[in-house]
Amino acid sequence: MSAARRAMSGDDRIVLMRHPIKRLAPARRDVVQARWLRHFDLVERLADIGSWRLDLATAEMEWTRQARIVFGVDPAAAMPTWDRFLNFYPFNDRMVLMQAIDRAIATGQPYEVETDIITVDGRRRRFRNVGEVDRPDGEARCLVGVCQDVTAQYEIERALERSALVDDLTGIANRAALNRFLNERFENRSTEDGLAVVLLDLDNFKRVNDTYGHQAGDQVLQRTADILARHADRIGFVARPGGDEFVLAITDRDALGRLRALLATLLTALTFPVAGAAGAIVVRATIGACVLDQGITSRSDILRRADLSLYNAKSLGKGRAMVSGDLRPILPSAD
């Protein structure tokens, strides 16, 4: 005999083996029902879930105690209505949930969706919503739903996803994030979309590393990332694919219209000295850019053209910029 069965009283074993609850004497039935309600409440609390039932004819809802708790509702308060239940969900999430519920009612198939909710006290939580239509006599009578708070798991997954797309040293996007960004731009491209890809290499970076060590080199990379991030704010996307190479993807129409002036400003901002016992080493940027046109059809194409412009700029000397299709070199601004 198992330990669990040995732990039961003889009466309990008889109840489980021979008697449905409805066949018990009223007093005994109340005891068994109360025991199982406590058990069910404990299970919901341990799993951080709550369940509810919606009468499809009257729109009346019944909530378990734990369901009210996970939504931030006072367990002693009146049952929230169906409208109040839906209002816990931000608009877009509410639409996702309602579409899933409508499909479940129409098809008889269960639904499962993840959404955000806003609790009574204003906290945003992530919920897994699972539900199914109950058809006791073949006709849809009620909808039974379960909500589980998966916020902690969701935040861990998001943090892992972010870490996979962020450069550890500088805190800006890495090569994978850049590729994703550019691929999405090309996949969702329209005639009104504008884009320029700007490649930057740091001149004298190797000399800084060789003279003052990798810690000084890391500081140069971090300073460069900070400068680019400030300039990229509201106009585009900045990434460090690796080494001393940086990419600025410009999507703002106004910024694209003044691209040459913007590149001149960047050349000035990215010129700074690194001082030490061996004297100051001036770090500069050399830049190659390419503006999206009808002849460019892919991420690799625009990057290749920007890289060719970078090569042309380097052939003219350090601290210059070139734009694909334009033979005029750009020098640092006088500011």
C-alpha positions as CSV (number, residue, x, y, z in Angstrom):
1,M,0.0,0.0,0.0
2,S,1.3,3.5,-0.9
3,A,2.3,6.0,1.8
4,A,-0.5,8.3,0.5
5,R,-3.2,5.6,0.9
6,R,-1.8,4.6,4.3
7,A,-2.1,8.3,5.4
8,M,-5.9,8.3,4.5
9,S,-8.4,7.4,7.1
10,G,-10.6,4.3,6.3
11,D,-13.6,6.6,5.7
12,D,-11.6,8.7,3.1
13,R,-10.6,5.5,1.2
14,I,-14.2,4.4,1.1
15,V,-15.3,7.8,-0.2
16,L,-12.6,7.9,-2.9
17,M,-13.2,4.3,-4.0
18,R,-17.0,3.8,-3.8
19,H,-19.0,6.9,-3.3
20,P,-19.3,10.0,-5.6
21,I,-19.7,13.1,-3.4
22,K,-23.4,13.5,-4.4
23,R,-24.2,10.1,-2.9
24,L,-22.9,11.0,0.6
25,A,-25.0,12.0,3.5
26,P,-25.4,15.8,3.5
27,A,-23.1,16.4,6.6
28,R,-20.4,14.1,5.2
29,R,-20.7,15.6,1.7
30,D,-20.2,19.1,3.2
31,V,-17.0,17.9,4.9
32,V,-15.6,16.4,1.7
33,Q,-16.6,19.4,-0.5
34,A,-14.9,21.8,2.0
35,R,-11.8,19.7,2.0
36,W,-11.6,19.6,-1.8
37,L,-12.3,23.3,-2.0
38,R,-9.4,24.0,0.4
39,H,-7.2,21.7,-1.7
40,F,-8.2,23.4,-4.9
41,D,-7.5,26.9,-3.4
42,L,-4.1,25.7,-2.2
43,V,-3.2,24.3,-5.7
44,E,-4.2,27.6,-7.3
45,R,-2.2,29.6,-4.9
46,L,0.9,27.4,-5.3
47,A,0.7,27.6,-9.1
48,D,-0.1,31.4,-8.9
49,I,-3.2,30.8,-11.0
50,G,-6.8,31.7,-10.8
51,S,-9.9,30.4,-12.6
52,W,-13.3,31.8,-13.5
53,R,-16.5,30.7,-15.2
54,L,-18.6,32.8,-17.5
55,D,-22.3,32.0,-18.2
56,L,-22.6,32.6,-21.9
57,A,-26.4,33.2,-21.6
58,T,-26.4,35.8,-18.8
59,A,-22.7,37.0,-18.9
60,E,-22.5,36.4,-15.2
61,M,-19.1,35.5,-13.9
62,E,-17.9,33.4,-11.0
63,W,-14.3,33.8,-9.8
64,T,-12.3,31.6,-7.5
65,R,-10.7,33.4,-4.5
66,Q,-7.2,33.1,-6.1
67,A,-8.5,34.5,-9.4
68,R,-9.4,37.7,-7.6
69,I,-6.1,37.8,-5.8
70,V,-4.0,37.5,-9.0
71,F,-6.0,40.4,-10.5
72,G,-5.5,42.4,-7.3
73,V,-9.2,42.3,-6.4
74,D,-10.2,42.0,-2.7
75,P,-11.3,38.4,-2.2
76,A,-14.1,39.6,0.0
77,A,-15.4,42.1,-2.6
78,A,-18.2,41.4,-5.0
79,M,-17.5,39.3,-8.1
80,P,-16.1,41.5,-10.9
81,T,-18.4,41.6,-14.0
82,W,-17.4,40.4,-17.4
83,D,-16.9,44.0,-18.6
84,R,-14.6,44.7,-15.6
85,F,-12.7,41.5,-16.3
86,L,-12.0,42.7,-19.9
87,N,-10.9,46.1,-18.7
88,F,-8.0,44.6,-16.8
89,Y,-6.4,44.0,-20.2
90,P,-4.8,46.9,-22.2
91,F,-6.6,47.5,-25.4
92,N,-4.4,45.5,-27.8
93,D,-4.2,42.6,-25.4
94,R,-7.9,42.7,-24.9
95,M,-8.4,42.3,-28.6
96,V,-6.1,39.3,-28.7
97,L,-8.0,37.7,-25.8
98,M,-11.4,38.4,-27.2
99,Q,-10.5,37.0,-30.6
100,A,-9.2,33.8,-29.0
101,I,-12.4,33.5,-27.0
102,D,-14.6,34.1,-30.0
103,R,-12.7,31.3,-31.9
104,A,-13.1,29.0,-29.0
105,I,-16.9,29.6,-28.9
106,A,-17.2,29.2,-32.6
107,T,-15.0,26.1,-33.0
108,G,-15.2,24.4,-29.6
109,Q,-11.4,24.3,-29.4
110,P,-9.5,25.5,-26.3
111,Y,-7.5,28.7,-26.5
112,E,-4.2,29.8,-25.0
113,V,-2.7,33.3,-25.3
114,E,-0.2,35.4,-23.4
115,T,-1.2,39.0,-22.6
116,D,-0.4,41.8,-20.2
117,I,-2.9,42.9,-17.6
118,I,-3.1,45.9,-15.3
119,T,-4.0,45.0,-11.7
120,V,-6.3,47.0,-9.5
121,D,-3.3,48.8,-8.0
122,G,-1.8,49.6,-11.4
123,R,0.9,46.9,-11.7
124,R,1.5,45.5,-15.1
125,R,1.7,41.7,-15.1
126,R,2.1,39.0,-17.8
127,F,-0.6,36.4,-17.8
128,R,-1.0,33.1,-19.7
129,N,-4.7,32.8,-20.4
130,V,-6.2,29.3,-21.1
131,G,-9.9,28.6,-21.6
132,E,-12.4,26.2,-23.0
133,V,-16.1,26.2,-23.7
134,D,-18.1,23.8,-21.5
135,R,-20.8,22.0,-23.5
136,P,-22.5,19.7,-20.9
137,D,-25.4,18.8,-23.3
138,G,-23.7,19.6,-26.6
139,E,-24.6,23.3,-26.5
140,A,-22.2,26.0,-25.4
141,R,-23.3,26.9,-21.9
142,C,-20.3,28.5,-20.3
143,L,-16.7,29.5,-20.7
144,V,-14.2,28.3,-18.2
145,G,-10.9,30.2,-18.0
146,V,-7.6,29.9,-16.2
147,C,-5.1,32.8,-15.7
148,Q,-1.6,32.2,-14.6
149,D,0.9,34.9,-13.6
150,V,4.0,34.2,-15.7
151,T,5.6,37.7,-15.2
152,A,8.8,36.4,-13.6
153,Q,9.4,33.8,-16.3
154,Y,8.5,36.4,-19.0
155,E,11.0,38.9,-17.6
156,I,13.8,36.4,-17.5
157,E,13.1,35.4,-21.1
158,R,13.1,39.0,-22.2
159,A,16.3,39.7,-20.3
160,L,18.0,36.7,-22.0
161,E,16.7,37.9,-25.4
162,R,18.0,41.5,-24.7
163,S,21.4,40.2,-23.6
164,A,21.7,38.2,-26.8
165,L,21.2,41.4,-28.8
166,V,23.3,43.8,-26.7
167,D,27.1,44.4,-26.9
168,D,28.4,43.6,-23.4
169,L,31.2,46.3,-23.4
170,T,29.3,49.3,-24.7
171,G,25.6,48.5,-23.9
172,I,24.4,49.3,-27.4
173,A,23.1,46.8,-30.0
174,N,25.4,44.1,-31.4
175,R,25.7,42.6,-34.9
176,A,22.7,40.2,-34.4
177,A,20.5,43.1,-33.4
178,L,21.7,45.2,-36.3
179,N,21.0,42.4,-38.8
180,R,17.5,41.9,-37.3
181,F,16.8,45.7,-37.5
182,L,17.9,46.0,-41.1
183,N,16.1,42.8,-42.2
184,E,12.9,44.1,-40.7
185,R,13.4,47.4,-42.5
186,F,13.7,45.6,-45.9
187,E,10.9,43.1,-45.2
188,N,8.5,45.9,-44.3
189,R,9.8,48.4,-46.8
190,S,7.5,50.9,-48.4
191,T,8.0,53.8,-50.9
192,E,7.9,56.3,-48.0
193,D,10.6,54.6,-45.9
194,G,14.0,56.3,-45.8
195,L,17.2,54.7,-44.6
196,A,20.9,55.5,-44.6
197,V,23.5,53.1,-43.2
198,V,26.6,54.8,-41.8
199,L,29.8,52.7,-41.1
200,L,32.4,54.1,-38.8
201,D,36.0,52.9,-38.1
202,L,38.1,54.5,-35.4
203,D,41.5,55.8,-36.5
204,N,44.4,55.3,-34.1
205,F,42.4,52.8,-32.0
206,K,45.1,50.1,-32.3
207,R,47.7,52.7,-31.3
208,V,45.8,53.5,-28.1
209,N,45.5,49.8,-27.3
210,D,49.2,49.2,-28.0
211,T,50.4,52.2,-26.0
212,Y,48.0,52.4,-23.1
213,G,46.5,48.9,-23.0
214,H,43.1,47.3,-23.6
215,Q,41.5,49.1,-20.7
216,A,42.1,52.4,-22.4
217,G,40.9,50.9,-25.6
218,D,37.7,49.8,-24.0
219,Q,37.1,53.3,-22.7
220,V,37.5,54.6,-26.2
221,L,34.9,52.2,-27.4
222,Q,32.5,53.1,-24.6
223,R,33.0,56.8,-25.2
224,T,32.3,56.3,-28.9
225,A,29.2,54.3,-28.2
226,D,27.9,57.0,-25.9
227,I,28.5,59.8,-28.5
228,L,26.8,57.8,-31.2
229,A,23.9,56.8,-28.9
230,R,23.2,60.5,-28.2
231,H,23.3,61.4,-31.8
232,A,21.2,58.4,-32.8
233,D,18.4,59.3,-30.3
234,R,15.2,59.8,-32.2
235,I,16.8,59.5,-35.6
236,G,17.8,55.9,-35.9
237,F,19.6,52.9,-34.5
238,V,23.2,52.4,-33.4
239,A,25.2,49.2,-33.1
240,R,28.7,47.8,-32.6
241,P,29.2,44.8,-34.8
242,G,32.6,44.2,-33.4
243,G,36.1,45.6,-32.8
244,D,36.3,49.3,-33.5
245,E,33.5,49.2,-36.1
246,F,30.2,51.0,-35.4
247,V,27.1,51.3,-37.5
248,L,24.5,54.1,-37.4
249,A,21.2,53.3,-39.3
250,I,19.4,56.6,-39.9
251,T,15.6,56.4,-40.5
252,D,14.5,59.9,-39.6
253,R,13.4,61.9,-42.7
254,D,14.8,65.3,-41.5
255,A,18.1,63.7,-40.5
256,L,18.4,62.0,-44.0
257,G,17.8,65.4,-45.6
258,R,20.8,66.9,-43.8
259,L,23.0,63.8,-44.0
260,R,26.2,65.5,-45.1
261,A,26.0,68.0,-42.3
262,L,25.2,65.3,-39.8
263,L,28.2,63.3,-40.8
264,A,30.4,66.4,-40.5
265,T,29.1,66.8,-36.9
266,L,29.8,63.2,-36.1
267,L,33.4,63.6,-37.4
268,T,33.9,66.5,-35.0
269,A,32.2,64.7,-32.0
270,L,34.3,61.6,-32.6
271,T,37.6,63.4,-32.5
272,F,39.1,63.3,-29.0
273,P,42.5,62.8,-27.4
274,V,43.5,59.9,-25.2
275,A,46.1,61.2,-22.8
276,G,48.8,59.3,-20.9
277,A,52.5,59.2,-20.0
278,A,53.5,58.6,-23.6
279,G,51.5,61.7,-24.7
280,A,48.1,62.3,-26.2
281,I,46.8,60.1,-29.0
282,V,44.0,61.7,-31.0
283,V,41.2,59.3,-31.9
284,R,39.2,60.1,-35.1
285,A,36.5,58.4,-37.1
286,T,36.4,57.6,-40.7
287,I,32.9,57.2,-42.2
288,G,31.3,55.6,-45.2
289,A,27.5,56.0,-45.8
290,C,24.9,54.7,-48.2
291,V,21.4,56.0,-48.7
292,L,18.7,53.5,-49.7
293,D,17.5,53.8,-53.2
294,Q,15.5,51.6,-55.6
295,G,18.6,49.7,-56.7
296,I,19.3,48.4,-53.2
297,T,17.2,45.3,-52.4
298,S,18.9,43.7,-49.3
299,R,20.7,44.3,-46.1
300,S,24.0,42.9,-47.5
301,D,23.7,45.2,-50.5
302,I,23.4,48.5,-48.5
303,L,26.1,47.4,-46.1
304,R,28.5,46.5,-49.0
305,R,28.0,50.0,-50.6
306,A,28.5,51.7,-47.3
307,D,31.7,49.7,-46.8
308,L,33.0,50.7,-50.2
309,S,32.3,54.4,-49.3
310,L,34.3,53.8,-46.1
311,Y,37.2,52.4,-48.1
312,N,37.1,55.4,-50.4
313,A,37.1,57.8,-47.4
314,K,40.1,56.0,-45.9
315,S,42.0,56.3,-49.2
316,L,41.7,60.1,-48.9
317,G,43.0,60.2,-45.3
318,K,41.8,59.8,-41.7
319,G,38.9,61.7,-40.3
320,R,36.8,62.0,-43.4
321,A,33.4,60.7,-44.6
322,M,32.1,59.7,-48.0
323,V,28.5,58.9,-49.2
324,S,27.9,56.3,-51.8
325,G,27.4,57.9,-55.2
326,D,28.9,61.3,-54.1
327,L,32.5,62.0,-54.9
328,R,32.7,65.0,-52.5
329,P,34.6,64.1,-49.2
330,I,33.1,65.4,-46.0
331,L,35.4,67.0,-43.4
332,P,34.7,67.7,-39.7
333,S,32.4,70.6,-39.0
334,A,34.0,73.8,-37.8
335,D,31.8,73.8,-34.6
